[in-house]
């Protein structure tokens, strides 16, 4: 198992940051390799990704949701195995710290090699930077 933890500060109030993050369909706009996220119900989503040429589809389940504080998930099924949390911490009335933690089990040669090379770490860091630009320049979804 491997763990990735990254954080970033965004110049947006926590409510706005949380509202954007909780709108999973927006993820392809700032997450590299995420082609589609389809909300199935209030706790489940179906993902279609293509990362480093490897196409995957999988489902996730929200296991914890605390508005304006935390979203935690886990994958379901056998194809992709990971869990994660995103914590939202207000710094002041207009700024928020976003911290993402993911724990995953790489399978197959390509995923294991990518893990050793730190590919997911860089991808998460880049996704958070793109999220910062997205949410700071976007509109309020709430």
Protein Blocks (a to p, Z undefined) as FASTA:
>chain_A
ZZddddddddbdfklmmmmmmmmklmmmmpghiabdcdfblmbccddddeehiacddddd
dfbdcehkbccdddedjkbgcddddddddfblmbccdddddddddehjklmmmmmnommm
mmmmmmmmmmmmmmmmmccfZZ
